[in-house]
Amino acid sequence: MADNRSRALEYAHQNRTQFLDTLKEFIRIPSISTDTTLKADMTRAAEWLAGQLRSLGMVNVGIHPTALHPVVLGESPNPKDAPTVLIYGHYDVQPADPLELWTSEPFHPEQRGDNLYSRGSSDMKGQIVATLKALEACQAAGEMPVNLKFIFEGEEEIGSPNLKSFLEKNKDRLTCDLVLNPDTSMIDSETPTVIYALRGLGYFEIRLYGPDHDLHSGMFGGIVHNPAQVLCELIAGMHDDYGRVTLPGFYDKVVPLEEEERKELARLPLGNGYYQQQAGVLKLWEGEQGYTPIERVGARPTLDVNGLFSGFTSEGSKTVLPAYAMAKISTRLVANQRPEDIHKSLLQYLQANVPDTIRWELILHSGGLPSLSSRVSPGAKAISQALKTVWGQAPLYKREGGSVPVVADMQDILGVDSVLTGFGLPDDNIHAPNEKLHLPTWYRGIDALVHFFYNVAEG
């Protein structure tokens, strides 16, 4: 198998131009899942992936409809006595707006220096193609070292509304030993990174109602309770003076960080200065006291206001007492927390604190479970060794602050952990104009994935 590994790496190095051309071809399909006018392009992207799987010799390749965008499945022929790796990816991308801020056309990939600029180049078409090309290299060198299954969805960028039910219906077909999910990124181009935890999400909307129409603030201010004022007071009360969330029972299920893990997280070169530069702020907010920035971002739950609306917001002045106020609230959750529990907690808070002069309602828009994966599982060891081989140093382990609900859903439904990797960089502008992929890192990533598949096989 060692000779096969060497031949696969040689093939990958000799075919980088072809690999890049394939990526550009995929990127040119504007697979924006939220744009209803591009449904045909979403189907075209699914068909493109199905064609790639067939070219790798996969069988039972199919495009399966859902209530919105299809899911692509495929698997190895004639499974052998080897581990089975389920590969996950999403072929949908974010809208390109605002178009005027792009230096080049978002769906016409343009290489400038070491970077490829286009929508989806980093998130996550580049990561999908890196995986497929690593497998192509393994195949060119001889027999595939592991059994393979594939699941590609087209709704990740809109919250994967149909994926969980699809997993439940196809549980038997998706049985595997581990999942490879290359939808994460690295700290920087020289620091290989393994993500082992992702936060969950509970997203809410609070609506407050006062009078049945906007009032003159001079005539009614002081006698009619202002819903905008009440909303401000409610939000201000959601954190105490120590940065902790005050919703009842909010921290009840949170597992404390152990000292060993805090030491591991402290190795990450992500202090105050890093986050200040990334965010463009003069100073970081202290947040929940007793925790470092990297701990607060990935290992502690948070509550944030994502949007506010009430009253007169146009240019100039208008003395109005608004009839209505609204806030969008998101909570990022850590292992063992569940969005339905946080929903109950927020309800209790509002029941206890909204005055009887105001009518109110709470809407749960979306939720996703957090995930925590083993750092010492066979899959985790296989990717760790692969990254160390290519980058010449052991990877750092990181909890990610964002949410990828499919990871927790696969833990819950399929009973397997995901190996989270990826070769995007923090400055790739994902979800923003001028998204890019750093090609030298991408090529190294393909090499690392070749090593990963052989490492899994050698176990």
C-alpha positions in Angstrom: 0.0 0.0 0.0 3.0 2.3 0.6 3.8 2.1 -3.1 0.2 3.0 -4.0 0.4 5.9 -1.7 3.5 7.2 -3.4 2.0 6.7 -6.9 -1.2 8.5 -5.8 0.8 11.5 -4.6 2.8 11.6 -7.8 -0.4 11.5 -9.9 -1.8 14.4 -7.8 1.3 16.5 -8.4 1.3 15.8 -12.1 -2.4 16.6 -12.6 -2.8 19.9 -10.7 -3.7 21.8 -13.9 -6.4 19.3 -14.7 -7.7 19.4 -11.1 -7.9 23.2 -11.2 -9.8 23.1 -14.6 -12.3 20.7 -13.0 -12.8 23.1 -10.1 -13.4 26.0 -12.5 -16.0 24.0 -14.4 -17.9 23.3 -11.2 -17.7 26.9 -10.0 -19.2 28.2 -13.3 -22.6 26.6 -12.3 -24.4 29.3 -10.3 -25.9 27.0 -7.7 -27.4 29.6 -5.4 -29.9 27.6 -3.3 -31.9 30.6 -2.1 -32.6 32.0 -5.6 -35.7 30.3 -7.0 -34.9 31.4 -10.5 -31.8 29.2 -10.5 -33.4 25.9 -9.7 -32.3 24.5 -13.0 -28.7 25.4 -12.1 -29.1 23.6 -8.8 -30.1 20.5 -10.7 -27.2 21.0 -13.1 -24.8 21.1 -10.2 -26.3 17.9 -8.7 -25.9 16.2 -12.1 -22.3 17.4 -12.4 -21.5 15.7 -9.1 -23.3 12.6 -10.1 -21.1 12.5 -13.2 -18.0 12.9 -11.2 -19.0 10.0 -9.0 -19.6 7.8 -12.0 -16.2 8.7 -13.4 -14.7 7.4 -10.2 -16.5 4.1 -10.8 -19.1 4.6 -8.1 -22.4 2.7 -8.3 -25.9 3.3 -7.2 -25.3 7.0 -8.1 -28.6 8.8 -8.0 -30.1 12.3 -7.7 -32.8 12.1 -5.1 -35.5 14.9 -4.9 -36.4 16.6 -1.7 -39.0 19.3 -1.1 -36.5 21.8 -2.5 -33.1 20.8 -3.9 -31.9 17.3 -4.6 -29.4 15.1 -2.7 -26.8 13.2 -4.6 -25.8 9.7 -3.4 -23.3 7.1 -4.5 -21.1 4.3 -3.2 -18.2 2.0 -4.0 -18.9 -1.2 -6.0 -18.2 -4.6 -4.3 -17.4 -3.4 -0.7 -14.2 -5.1 0.6 -12.9 -5.7 4.1 -11.9 -2.1 4.8 -13.4 0.8 6.7 -16.3 2.7 5.0 -16.0 6.5 4.8 -19.1 8.5 4.1 -18.1 11.8 2.4 -20.4 14.8 2.9 -20.5 18.0 1.0 -22.9 20.8 -0.2 -23.0 22.0 -3.7 -25.0 25.2 -3.0 -23.4 28.6 -2.6 -24.3 31.9 -1.2 -25.7 34.7 -3.4 -23.0 36.9 -4.9 -24.6 40.2 -4.0 -23.5 43.0 -3.9 -22.2 42.5 -7.4 -20.6 45.9 -7.6 -18.1 45.0 -5.0 -16.6 42.1 -7.0 -13.3 42.7 -8.8 -14.1 39.9 -11.2 -17.3 38.1 -12.2 -18.4 35.8 -9.3 -19.1 32.8 -11.5 -16.2 33.2 -13.9 -13.3 32.0 -11.8 -10.2 34.2 -12.2 -6.8 33.4 -10.9 -4.7 36.3 -9.6 -1.4 35.3 -8.1 -1.8 32.3 -5.8 -5.6 32.8 -5.4 -8.6 31.7 -7.4 -11.5 34.3 -7.0 -15.1 33.2 -7.4 -18.2 32.4 -5.5 -17.9 28.9 -4.0 -14.2 28.5 -4.6 -13.6 28.1 -0.8 -17.1 27.4 0.5 -17.2 24.6 -0.5 -16.8 23.6 -4.1 -13.0 23.8 -3.7 -13.2 21.4 -0.7 -15.4 19.0 -2.6 -13.2 18.9 -5.7 -10.1 18.5 -3.5 -11.7 15.3 -2.0 -12.8 13.9 -5.4 -9.3 14.5 -6.9 -7.6 12.9 -3.9 -9.8 9.8 -4.6 -9.0 10.0 -8.3 -5.3 9.9 -7.4 -5.8 6.9 -5.2 -7.8 5.2 -7.9 -5.1 5.9 -10.5 -2.5 4.3 -8.2 -4.4 1.1 -7.8 -7.4 -0.1 -5.8 -9.3 2.4 -3.6 -7.9 1.9 -0.1 -11.3 2.3 1.6 -15.0 1.7 0.9 -16.8 4.9 0.0 -20.2 6.4 0.3 -21.2 9.9 -0.7 -23.9 12.4 0.2 -24.0 15.9 -1.4 -26.8 18.2 -0.5 -28.0 21.5 -2.0 -29.5 23.3 0.9 -26.7 23.9 3.5 -26.5 27.6 2.8 -30.3 27.9 3.7 -30.1 25.7 6.9 -30.5 22.2 5.4 -34.3 22.1 6.0 -34.7 18.7 4.3 -31.5 16.9 5.1 -32.4 15.6 8.6 -35.5 13.8 7.3 -33.5 12.5 4.3 -30.9 11.0 6.7 -33.6 9.3 8.7 -35.2 7.8 5.7 -31.9 6.6 4.2 -30.2 5.6 7.5 -29.5 2.0 6.4 -28.0 3.1 3.1 -25.7 5.5 4.8 -24.2 3.2 7.4 -20.4 3.8 7.7 -17.5 3.8 10.1 -16.8 7.5 9.9 -17.8 10.7 8.0 -15.4 13.0 6.2 -16.7 16.5 6.2 -14.2 18.9 4.5 -16.4 22.0 5.2 -14.1 23.8 7.7 -10.9 25.8 7.4 -7.4 26.3 8.7 -6.1 29.0 11.1 -3.6 30.1 8.4 -1.8 28.6 5.5 1.1 27.2 7.6 -1.0 25.9 10.5 -2.9 22.7 9.9 -6.1 22.5 11.9 -8.5 19.9 13.1 -12.0 21.1 14.1 -13.5 18.8 16.7 -16.5 20.8 18.0 -19.1 23.0 16.5 -21.7 25.1 18.2 -25.4 24.7 17.7 -28.0 27.4 17.0 -31.3 28.6 18.3 -32.6 31.6 16.3 -35.6 33.5 17.6 -37.7 36.6 16.9 -39.3 38.6 19.7 -42.3 40.8 18.8 -43.7 43.4 21.2 -47.0 45.2 20.6 -48.1 48.4 22.4 -50.9 50.7 21.0 -52.8 49.6 18.0 -51.1 52.4 15.9 -48.2 54.8 16.1 -48.9 57.6 18.5 -47.7 61.3 18.9 -44.9 61.0 21.5 -45.8 64.4 23.0 -49.4 63.5 23.6 -48.9 59.9 24.8 -45.3 59.7 26.0 -45.3 59.0 29.7 -48.8 57.3 29.8 -48.5 54.6 27.1 -45.8 52.1 27.5 -43.3 52.3 24.6 -42.6 48.8 23.1 -39.3 50.0 21.8 -38.2 51.0 25.3 -39.5 47.7 26.8 -37.5 45.8 24.1 -34.3 47.7 25.0 -34.8 46.9 28.7 -35.5 43.2 28.0 -32.4 42.8 25.8 -30.2 44.7 28.3 -31.4 42.3 31.0 -30.3 39.2 29.0 -26.7 39.6 30.2 -25.5 40.3 33.7 -22.5 42.5 34.7 -20.2 39.5 34.3 -21.2 38.8 30.7 -23.3 35.7 31.5 -26.6 35.1 29.9 -29.4 35.4 32.4 -32.1 33.2 30.8 -33.2 30.7 33.4 -31.4 27.4 33.2 -29.3 28.6 30.2 -26.1 27.0 31.5 -27.6 23.9 33.2 -26.4 21.3 30.6 -23.1 23.0 29.6 -20.2 20.7 30.2 -17.3 22.6 31.9 -14.0 22.7 30.0 -11.4 20.4 31.5 -7.9 21.7 32.3 -6.2 19.5 29.6 -8.5 20.9 26.9 -8.0 24.5 28.0 -4.2 23.9 27.7 -4.7 22.5 24.2 -6.9 25.5 23.2 -4.3 27.9 24.6 -1.8 26.6 22.0 -3.9 28.2 19.3 -2.3 31.5 18.1 -5.7 33.3 18.4 -5.4 35.9 21.1 -7.0 39.4 21.4 -4.9 40.8 18.6 -6.0 38.2 16.1 -9.7 38.7 16.8 -9.3 42.5 16.8 -7.7 42.4 13.4 -10.3 40.0 12.0 -13.2 42.0 13.3 -11.7 45.5 12.7 -12.4 46.7 16.2 -10.3 48.8 18.6 -10.9 46.5 21.5 -12.6 43.2 22.3 -15.6 43.0 24.6 -14.6 41.0 27.7 -17.8 38.8 27.4 -18.2 36.0 29.9 -15.6 36.6 32.5 -13.1 33.8 33.3 -12.7 32.6 29.7 -10.2 33.5 27.0 -11.4 34.7 23.6 -10.9 31.3 21.9 -12.8 29.6 24.8 -15.7 32.1 24.5 -15.9 31.7 20.7 -15.9 27.9 20.6 -16.5 26.3 24.0 -19.1 28.6 25.7 -22.7 29.4 24.7 -23.6 32.9 23.7 -26.6 35.1 23.0 -26.5 37.9 20.4 -28.9 40.5 18.9 -28.9 40.1 15.1 -31.4 42.7 14.3 -33.7 45.4 15.8 -36.6 47.3 14.4 -39.1 49.8 15.8 -40.7 53.1 15.0 -39.3 55.8 12.7 -35.9 54.9 11.1 -35.8 57.2 8.0 -33.7 60.3 7.6 -34.6 63.3 9.8 -36.9 63.4 12.8 -40.4 62.2 13.6 -41.8 62.3 17.1 -43.5 59.0 17.2 -44.3 56.5 19.9 -44.2 53.2 18.0 -46.9 50.6 18.1 -44.5 47.7 17.5 -40.9 46.6 18.2 -39.0 43.5 17.1 -35.7 41.8 17.7 -33.9 38.9 16.1 -31.9 36.9 18.7 -29.5 34.1 18.1 -28.0 31.8 20.7 -24.9 29.7 19.9 -25.0 26.4 21.9 -22.4 24.0 23.0 -22.5 20.2 23.6 -25.6 18.9 25.5 -27.6 22.1 24.9 -30.6 21.8 22.7 -32.5 24.6 20.9 -35.9 23.5 22.3 -34.6 23.9 25.8 -33.3 27.4 25.1 -36.7 28.2 23.5 -38.4 27.3 26.9 -35.8 29.3 28.7 -36.4 32.4 26.7 -40.1 32.0 27.1 -39.7 31.9 30.9 -37.6 35.0 30.8 -40.2 36.9 28.7 -43.0 35.7 30.9 -41.3 37.0 34.0 -40.1 40.3 32.5 -42.5 41.6 29.9 -44.9 44.1 31.6 -48.6 43.6 31.4 -48.9 46.8 29.4 -47.4 45.0 26.4 -48.5 42.1 24.2 -45.8 39.8 23.0 -44.9 36.7 21.0 -41.8 34.6 20.5 -41.0 32.8 17.3 -38.4 30.0 17.0 -37.2 30.4 13.4 -34.5 27.7 13.3 -32.4 25.4 15.5 -29.4 23.1 15.1 -27.7 20.8 17.6 -24.1 21.4 18.6 -21.5 18.6 18.1 -18.4 17.4 20.0 -16.2 14.7 18.4 -13.4 12.6 19.8 -9.9 13.9 19.3 -8.5 10.3 19.5 -10.8 8.3 17.3 -9.3 6.4 14.4 -10.6 9.0 11.9 -9.2 11.9 14.0 -5.8 10.2 14.2 -5.8 9.5 10.5 -6.4 13.2 9.5 -4.0 14.4 12.2 -1.2 12.2 10.8 -2.0 13.2 7.3 -1.8 16.9 8.0 1.4 16.4 10.0 2.9 14.5 7.0 2.1 17.3 4.5 2.7 20.4 6.7 5.6 19.0 8.7 4.0 19.8 12.1 1.2 18.3 14.2 -2.2 20.1 13.7 -3.8 22.3 16.3 -7.2 21.3 17.6 -9.9 23.9 17.6 -13.5 24.3 18.6 -15.4 26.2 15.9 -17.8 29.0 16.9 -20.1 28.4 13.9 -22.7 25.8 13.3 -22.8 22.9 10.9 -26.0 21.0 11.9 -25.4 18.0 9.7 -22.5 16.9 12.0 -24.7 16.6 15.0 -27.5 15.1 12.9 -25.2 12.4 11.7 -24.0 11.7 15.2 -27.6 11.4 16.3 -29.1 9.5 13.3 -26.1 7.5 12.0 -24.3 7.1 15.2 -20.9 8.2 13.8 -18.5 11.1 14.4 -17.4 13.3 11.6 -13.8 14.1 10.7 -13.8 17.9 10.1 -11.2 19.3 7.9 -10.8 21.8 5.1 -8.3 24.0 3.4 -10.0 27.4 3.3 -8.4 30.3 5.1 -9.8 33.1 7.4 -9.4 35.7 4.7 -11.1 33.8 2.0 -14.2 36.1 2.1 -16.7 33.3 2.2 -20.2 34.7 2.0 -18.8 38.0 0.9 -17.6 39.7 -2.3 -14.3 38.5 -3.8 -14.4 35.0 -2.2 -11.1 33.2 -3.0 -9.2 30.0 -2.6 -5.5 29.9 -1.8 -4.3 27.4 -4.4 -0.9 26.4 -2.8 -2.9 25.4 0.4 -5.5 23.7 -1.7 -2.9 21.5 -3.5 -1.4 20.6 -0.1 -4.9 19.7 1.1 -5.3 17.2 -1.8 -2.1 15.6 -0.7 -3.3 15.4 2.9 -6.6 13.8 1.8 -4.6 11.2 -0.1 -2.7 10.4 3.0 -5.9 10.4 5.0 -7.6 7.7 3.0 -4.5 5.4 3.2 -4.2 6.1 6.9 -7.8 5.1 7.5 -7.2 1.9 5.5 -4.1 1.1 7.5 -6.0 1.9 10.8 
